[in-house]
Amino acid sequence: MVGRLSSTFYGAGLGLALVCGAGCGPEMQSTAPAGSAAAPAAPAINPVASAANAGAPAVVPVAPTAASTPAAAVPAAPAATPAVTPPVGPAATPTAPATPAVVPANTPAAPPNTGTVGSPTMHVMGECGLKTKYPGDEYCILPPPPDKGFQLHIGPSNYDNPESRYVMAPGQEPTTSYQSTSTNDSEQYFYHRVFRMRPGSHHNIITKGAGAGADSGLGQRLGTTNHLIDEYPAGGIIAPENANVGIKIGPKTPISVSLHSINTTEKTLLRELWINFYYRPAAEVKEPVNDVFVIAPMGAIPPMATVTTKGSCRVGGTKGRMLWAYGHRHASTDRFTIWRNRGGKKDLVYQGYNWEEPMVLDYSTTVMNKVPGDPPNEGGWSGILDTQPGDTFEWECHVVNKTNGTLLFSNNTYTGEMCILDAEMVGSQCN
């Protein structure tokens, strides 16, 4: 996907914990260490939904001005300790810890783009016209018209005098839970989402509900990203097989946003994000989305040690399919691999190497993913990734601790690690 963070951010821990195997511990919040480097039917083969980025469909409202109040969200006090989050999935070739698995070469030809477009226009950088003293004004996007969707905005009420919870000094690495409310006046369904975050943002996790449950990731997730610029589905194009997919949101729904940020620069940064949710006609939605967020058990990783952390989840419910997946990890993980295991036959569905810009693979007939290989050649399954009860998704993180400290399960980008499968499914569930 697009939108690199400035210097070094992607891949570190999300702010919640949903499903955790034995050995998982609570995340601990901390600052970036001194001197830290700049511091995701017919199976196909090969995935990488990088096609969702540069610009996402947009719509028209009034652009905020630097000194005026930006579109709103009532934030809660910063969380004292960060939470964690990512899911996991199965593979294509038997587990090979050190050597990455390879997808067969007979990759199907790219399918025709016959999906429906979720929004008529694309967002452009700088469309809001913001001019503040902080980096990242150009990431602001305009909200949809009220009858087409709503925007979730997390940020200060005044750019000239921002509240402290939105300001990040050099060296800080906070994870904060902000509270907001959706602006829809009636029950709606959505599927297409467009994400923007200012530089310094590592990831956000958007959860339905408020309070402790939502803050810890126990509510229904509405979206997540590790990219400054992101969109799902790519280009707002909904694949034909997903024509009846949607997520329900009630009127004025409380929303919790966990935002993990890290400032590796010498400048003060502003913590801010804009997320557009585009409505779908209720009559079209027949397949509700099930979110997947599974954490692999992880023990302490000694200094200079190399360890392979493994996780799995079992598919339940009915026959279905995985819509997308990605592997959430931190700076010490140099490879994240996911397989689908069906009766002992393992299909490689995801292989990623870049923790900063974690690859998200879209498993649909409108996206052709790359065939994975040795680093840096990321990729995975292409086409519909069908699921059946009894399947398992298995994943592993190859962790190389090059530091003099012990790595623990935490939200800290450089001094902590995690190995999480993050995905969405229809029909099936995986836990």
PLY file of the C-alpha trace (Angstrom):
ply
format ascii 1.0
element vertex 431
property float x
property float y
property float z
element edge 428
property int vertex1
property int vertex2
end_header
0.00 0.00 0.00
1.10 3.59 -0.19
2.03 6.39 2.13
5.31 5.72 3.89
5.68 7.12 7.32
8.45 9.61 7.75
11.67 7.89 8.74
10.50 4.67 10.38
7.18 3.57 11.63
5.10 0.78 10.11
4.76 -2.64 11.52
4.51 -2.05 15.21
1.80 -3.10 17.55
-1.78 -2.25 17.28
-3.43 -0.97 20.34
-5.49 -3.96 21.48
-5.66 -7.60 22.34
-8.44 -9.81 21.07
-7.40 -13.43 20.87
-4.18 -14.47 22.46
-2.59 -17.87 22.86
-0.71 -18.95 25.92
2.32 -16.84 26.58
0.89 -13.49 25.52
1.33 -10.69 27.96
0.01 -7.18 28.19
1.70 -4.57 26.06
3.71 -1.88 27.69
4.03 1.64 26.43
7.39 3.30 26.10
9.44 5.75 24.18
11.62 4.94 21.24
15.08 3.99 22.51
17.80 6.53 22.20
19.67 6.05 19.01
16.91 3.93 17.48
17.26 3.79 13.75
15.29 6.30 11.79
15.10 4.75 13.49
-4.26 -9.27 3.76
-14.68 -20.96 -4.87
-11.57 -21.31 -6.52
-8.27 -20.80 -4.92
-5.70 -18.90 -6.92
-2.18 -18.05 -6.14
-0.27 -14.98 -5.09
-1.37 -11.87 -3.02
-0.48 -8.29 -2.41
-3.07 -5.57 -2.39
-0.64 -2.79 -2.86
-3.03 -1.30 -5.35
-4.77 0.60 -2.62
-3.03 3.77 -1.92
-2.06 6.78 -3.86
-5.54 8.13 -3.97
-8.92 7.00 -2.83
-12.36 8.01 -3.88
-13.45 11.22 -2.40
-16.38 13.49 -2.02
-17.17 17.07 -1.34
-17.45 19.09 1.95
-15.92 22.15 3.29
-12.17 22.17 3.86
-11.00 23.03 7.39
-8.78 26.03 7.88
-5.64 26.10 9.93
-7.01 28.14 12.77
-10.54 26.82 12.70
-11.99 23.78 14.35
-11.45 20.61 12.30
-14.17 18.00 11.91
-14.65 16.43 15.19
-14.04 13.59 17.54
-14.16 13.79 21.27
-10.96 12.15 22.43
-10.56 10.37 25.69
-7.57 10.66 27.92
-4.45 8.95 26.59
-4.20 5.30 27.49
-1.54 4.68 30.05
-0.48 1.42 28.55
-0.70 0.55 24.87
-2.75 -2.38 23.71
-1.99 -4.85 21.01
-3.56 -6.24 17.88
-3.04 -8.41 14.74
-4.48 -11.62 13.24
-3.11 -14.77 11.64
-3.65 -17.08 8.62
-2.54 -20.38 6.96
0.02 -21.33 4.36
0.76 -22.93 1.05
3.89 -24.95 1.52
5.02 -26.78 4.63
6.48 -24.49 7.22
9.96 -23.43 6.37
11.25 -21.22 9.14
14.38 -19.90 7.61
13.62 -20.25 3.95
10.54 -18.49 2.61
7.96 -20.67 0.92
7.27 -20.14 -2.75
4.00 -19.98 -4.59
3.64 -22.13 -7.71
4.53 -20.37 -10.90
1.27 -21.16 -12.68
-0.34 -17.98 -11.45
-3.64 -17.24 -13.14
-3.82 -14.31 -15.49
-5.05 -11.08 -14.02
-8.85 -11.10 -14.03
-10.77 -8.33 -15.74
-11.67 -5.38 -13.57
-15.42 -5.79 -13.49
-16.14 -4.55 -9.98
-18.29 -1.62 -9.04
-16.81 1.73 -8.10
-17.58 2.91 -4.58
-16.91 6.61 -5.20
-16.81 8.71 -8.38
-13.68 10.76 -7.72
-10.23 10.29 -6.24
-8.73 12.15 -3.32
-5.72 14.31 -4.06
-2.95 15.40 -1.73
-3.60 18.79 -0.18
-7.29 18.88 -1.09
-8.29 20.38 2.30
-6.00 23.37 1.92
-4.67 23.08 5.48
-1.69 25.27 6.36
-0.41 24.58 9.87
3.09 24.54 11.30
3.04 20.71 11.53
4.10 18.15 8.90
1.35 16.28 7.07
-1.28 18.93 6.21
-1.45 17.42 2.72
-2.86 14.14 4.10
-6.17 15.72 5.08
-9.11 14.51 2.97
-12.58 15.96 2.56
-15.54 14.01 3.96
-18.26 12.42 1.84
-21.59 14.19 1.41
-23.87 13.17 4.34
-26.01 10.95 2.11
-22.95 9.07 0.80
-21.05 8.37 4.01
-19.36 9.95 7.01
-15.90 10.94 8.12
-14.25 9.98 11.38
-11.78 12.69 12.36
-9.39 12.46 15.28
-7.39 15.61 15.88
-7.14 18.93 17.74
-9.94 21.44 18.02
-7.54 24.28 17.16
-4.34 23.94 15.17
-2.84 27.09 16.72
-3.26 25.75 20.24
-3.70 21.94 19.99
-4.65 19.88 23.04
-1.67 18.04 24.55
-3.08 14.61 23.69
-2.52 15.39 20.01
1.04 16.69 20.35
4.06 14.35 20.18
7.52 15.50 21.11
10.69 14.01 19.58
11.43 10.52 20.96
7.91 9.85 22.22
5.95 6.68 21.31
2.42 6.93 22.73
-0.59 4.69 22.24
-3.79 6.59 22.99
-7.46 5.66 22.94
-9.65 8.43 21.53
-13.46 8.43 21.74
-15.75 9.64 18.99
-19.26 9.10 17.56
-20.38 8.30 14.04
-22.41 11.08 12.43
-25.01 8.92 10.63
-28.58 9.59 11.81
-29.94 6.21 10.72
-28.69 2.62 10.48
-26.26 2.25 7.60
-23.97 -0.30 5.95
-20.47 0.34 4.61
-17.60 -1.56 3.04
-15.40 0.97 1.22
-13.05 2.85 3.57
-10.38 5.51 2.92
-7.67 6.20 5.51
-5.28 9.12 6.00
-2.90 9.79 8.91
-0.22 12.38 9.59
3.46 11.36 9.62
4.46 9.73 12.89
1.35 7.54 12.94
2.18 3.88 13.19
-1.30 2.37 13.11
-4.89 2.96 14.10
-7.56 0.48 15.18
-11.19 1.59 14.92
-13.65 -0.28 17.12
-17.40 -0.04 17.54
-18.36 0.85 21.10
-16.80 2.82 23.92
-15.18 2.18 27.25
-12.79 -0.51 28.44
-14.06 -3.26 26.13
-13.62 -1.23 22.97
-10.34 0.22 24.13
-8.89 -3.28 24.56
-10.07 -4.38 21.12
-12.99 -6.44 22.35
-15.62 -4.59 20.35
-16.39 -5.09 16.67
-13.63 -3.64 14.56
-14.63 -1.17 11.85
-11.24 -0.73 10.24
-7.47 -0.59 10.73
-4.38 0.50 8.86
-0.61 0.78 9.24
-0.26 3.21 6.33
-0.46 6.98 6.12
-2.48 6.55 2.91
-4.72 3.53 2.59
-7.97 2.37 1.04
-10.04 -0.78 1.01
-11.02 -2.04 -1.45
-8.37 -0.55 -3.71
-9.67 2.32 -5.79
-13.11 1.85 -4.25
-13.67 -1.05 -6.66
-15.86 -3.72 -5.08
-15.28 -7.13 -6.67
-18.35 -8.87 -8.16
-18.21 -11.65 -5.54
-18.31 -8.98 -2.81
-21.35 -7.15 -4.19
-23.40 -8.19 -1.12
-20.73 -7.62 1.55
-21.14 -4.95 4.21
-20.65 -3.88 7.81
-23.60 -2.48 9.78
-23.31 0.65 11.90
-26.19 2.07 13.95
-27.06 5.75 14.26
-24.67 7.85 16.34
-22.56 4.82 17.22
-19.82 5.33 19.86
-16.40 4.62 18.32
-13.06 4.01 19.98
-9.86 4.72 18.04
-6.56 3.32 19.29
-3.74 5.32 17.74
-0.11 4.23 18.07
2.40 6.87 17.09
6.18 7.25 17.17
8.26 10.35 16.65
11.77 9.54 15.39
12.30 13.08 14.13
13.68 16.18 15.83
10.43 18.10 15.32
7.19 18.15 17.27
4.50 16.20 15.39
0.73 16.42 15.43
-1.32 13.24 15.90
-4.28 13.33 13.53
-6.25 11.06 11.20
-9.14 11.21 8.75
-11.17 8.12 7.79
-14.06 8.11 5.31
-16.74 5.41 5.43
-18.84 5.08 2.27
-22.39 3.75 2.52
-23.83 0.72 0.73
-27.55 0.22 0.06
-28.96 -1.92 2.90
-30.95 -4.03 0.44
-27.70 -5.16 -1.20
-25.99 -6.36 1.98
-26.46 -10.12 2.45
-23.00 -11.08 3.71
-21.85 -9.49 6.97
-18.12 -9.12 7.59
-16.37 -11.02 10.39
-13.13 -9.47 11.61
-10.13 -11.66 12.46
-7.58 -10.55 15.02
-5.43 -13.33 16.43
-2.18 -12.98 18.36
0.52 -15.64 18.22
1.94 -16.67 21.63
5.34 -15.12 22.20
7.87 -15.51 24.94
10.84 -13.34 25.80
13.40 -13.19 22.97
16.98 -12.89 24.31
19.52 -10.41 22.96
21.06 -11.38 19.60
18.71 -14.43 19.33
16.77 -15.61 16.26
13.35 -17.08 16.98
10.37 -18.21 14.90
7.06 -17.35 16.56
4.02 -19.33 15.37
0.27 -18.91 15.63
-2.91 -20.49 14.25
-6.67 -20.16 14.23
-9.40 -22.65 13.22
-12.12 -21.78 10.73
-15.68 -22.14 11.99
-19.13 -21.09 10.85
-20.01 -21.91 7.24
-18.16 -21.98 3.95
-16.93 -18.53 3.10
-13.85 -16.61 2.06
-11.14 -14.35 3.39
-11.45 -10.83 1.98
-8.01 -9.51 2.90
-5.17 -10.16 5.33
-1.91 -8.75 6.58
0.69 -9.62 9.17
1.23 -7.16 12.00
4.72 -7.14 13.48
7.53 -4.85 14.58
11.05 -3.88 13.55
12.80 -7.15 14.52
10.61 -9.38 12.33
12.16 -9.85 8.88
9.56 -12.27 7.50
5.82 -12.84 8.11
4.25 -15.89 6.41
0.62 -17.13 6.37
-0.76 -20.46 5.11
-4.22 -21.99 4.77
-4.14 -25.62 5.92
-6.92 -27.86 4.58
-6.64 -31.49 5.59
-2.84 -31.27 5.71
-2.47 -29.44 2.39
-0.86 -26.09 3.06
-1.36 -23.20 0.64
0.86 -20.16 0.96
-1.36 -17.10 1.01
0.93 -14.34 2.31
4.64 -13.67 2.54
5.86 -10.25 3.60
9.26 -8.82 4.49
8.67 -5.10 5.03
7.63 -4.38 8.62
7.52 -0.61 8.04
5.03 -0.84 5.17
3.28 -4.13 5.89
1.77 -5.56 2.73
-2.02 -5.96 2.73
-3.33 -8.60 0.34
-6.78 -8.34 -1.22
-8.14 -11.79 -2.14
-10.61 -11.00 -4.91
-11.14 -11.42 -8.64
-10.25 -7.77 -9.29
-6.72 -7.88 -7.83
-3.68 -9.76 -9.09
-1.14 -10.26 -6.33
2.55 -10.84 -6.90
4.24 -14.21 -6.63
6.43 -14.21 -3.49
10.09 -15.12 -3.51
13.28 -14.31 -1.68
13.50 -10.86 -0.05
12.40 -8.30 -1.00
9.87 -10.05 -3.28
6.64 -10.05 -1.31
3.39 -11.63 -2.48
0.91 -14.43 -2.00
-2.41 -15.85 -3.12
-4.40 -14.25 -5.94
-8.13 -14.56 -6.50
-10.85 -15.74 -4.13
-9.44 -17.35 -0.97
-12.23 -19.74 0.01
-12.62 -21.08 3.54
-14.30 -24.19 4.97
-15.06 -25.26 8.54
-12.07 -27.23 9.80
-9.49 -25.27 7.80
-6.79 -23.61 9.84
-4.81 -20.50 9.14
-1.24 -20.78 10.35
1.34 -18.04 10.43
4.83 -17.38 11.66
7.16 -14.49 12.34
10.89 -14.87 11.82
12.33 -12.60 14.53
15.96 -11.52 14.62
16.83 -9.64 17.80
19.85 -7.51 16.89
19.66 -5.50 20.10
21.34 -5.93 23.46
17.98 -6.08 25.20
15.30 -8.76 25.59
12.31 -8.37 23.28
8.92 -8.69 24.98
5.42 -8.64 23.57
4.63 -4.92 23.51
3.62 -1.94 21.38
7.18 -0.64 21.31
8.44 -0.50 17.76
12.13 -1.19 18.38
12.22 -2.79 21.83
9.12 -4.99 21.59
7.60 -7.50 19.16
4.33 -9.15 18.24
3.01 -11.52 15.59
-0.65 -10.95 14.69
-2.96 -12.06 11.91
-5.31 -9.25 10.90
-8.04 -10.00 8.37
-11.70 -9.83 7.38
-13.88 -12.79 6.30
-17.44 -13.49 5.20
-19.34 -16.69 6.01
-16.53 -18.08 8.11
-14.83 -17.04 11.32
-11.32 -17.85 12.55
-10.33 -17.95 16.19
0 1
1 2
2 3
3 4
4 5
5 6
6 7
7 8
8 9
9 10
10 11
11 12
12 13
13 14
14 15
15 16
16 17
17 18
18 19
19 20
20 21
21 22
22 23
23 24
24 25
25 26
26 27
27 28
28 29
29 30
30 31
31 32
32 33
33 34
34 35
35 36
36 37
37 38
40 41
41 42
42 43
43 44
44 45
45 46
46 47
47 48
48 49
49 50
50 51
51 52
52 53
53 54
54 55
55 56
56 57
57 58
58 59
59 60
60 61
61 62
62 63
63 64
64 65
65 66
66 67
67 68
68 69
69 70
70 71
71 72
72 73
73 74
74 75
75 76
76 77
77 78
78 79
79 80
80 81
81 82
82 83
83 84
84 85
85 86
86 87
87 88
88 89
89 90
90 91
91 92
92 93
93 94
94 95
95 96
96 97
97 98
98 99
99 100
100 101
101 102
102 103
103 104
104 105
105 106
106 107
107 108
108 109
109 110
110 111
111 112
112 113
113 114
114 115
115 116
116 117
117 118
118 119
119 120
120 121
121 122
122 123
123 124
124 125
125 126
126 127
127 128
128 129
129 130
130 131
131 132
132 133
133 134
134 135
135 136
136 137
137 138
138 139
139 140
140 141
141 142
142 143
143 144
144 145
145 146
146 147
147 148
148 149
149 150
150 151
151 152
152 153
153 154
154 155
155 156
156 157
157 158
158 159
159 160
160 161
161 162
162 163
163 164
164 165
165 166
166 167
167 168
168 169
169 170
170 171
171 172
172 173
173 174
174 175
175 176
176 177
177 178
178 179
179 180
180 181
181 182
182 183
183 184
184 185
185 186
186 187
187 188
188 189
189 190
190 191
191 192
192 193
193 194
194 195
195 196
196 197
197 198
198 199
199 200
200 201
201 202
202 203
203 204
204 205
205 206
206 207
207 208
208 209
209 210
210 211
211 212
212 213
213 214
214 215
215 216
216 217
217 218
218 219
219 220
220 221
221 222
222 223
223 224
224 225
225 226
226 227
227 228
228 229
229 230
230 231
231 232
232 233
233 234
234 235
235 236
236 237
237 238
238 239
239 240
240 241
241 242
242 243
243 244
244 245
245 246
246 247
247 248
248 249
249 250
250 251
251 252
252 253
253 254
254 255
255 256
256 257
257 258
258 259
259 260
260 261
261 262
262 263
263 264
264 265
265 266
266 267
267 268
268 269
269 270
270 271
271 272
272 273
273 274
274 275
275 276
276 277
277 278
278 279
279 280
280 281
281 282
282 283
283 284
284 285
285 286
286 287
287 288
288 289
289 290
290 291
291 292
292 293
293 294
294 295
295 296
296 297
297 298
298 299
299 300
300 301
301 302
302 303
303 304
304 305
305 306
306 307
307 308
308 309
309 310
310 311
311 312
312 313
313 314
314 315
315 316
316 317
317 318
318 319
319 320
320 321
321 322
322 323
323 324
324 325
325 326
326 327
327 328
328 329
329 330
330 331
331 332
332 333
333 334
334 335
335 336
336 337
337 338
338 339
339 340
340 341
341 342
342 343
343 344
344 345
345 346
346 347
347 348
348 349
349 350
350 351
351 352
352 353
353 354
354 355
355 356
356 357
357 358
358 359
359 360
360 361
361 362
362 363
363 364
364 365
365 366
366 367
367 368
368 369
369 370
370 371
371 372
372 373
373 374
374 375
375 376
376 377
377 378
378 379
379 380
380 381
381 382
382 383
383 384
384 385
385 386
386 387
387 388
388 389
389 390
390 391
391 392
392 393
393 394
394 395
395 396
396 397
397 398
398 399
399 400
400 401
401 402
402 403
403 404
404 405
405 406
406 407
407 408
408 409
409 410
410 411
411 412
412 413
413 414
414 415
415 416
416 417
417 418
418 419
419 420
420 421
421 422
422 423
423 424
424 425
425 426
426 427
427 428
428 429
429 430
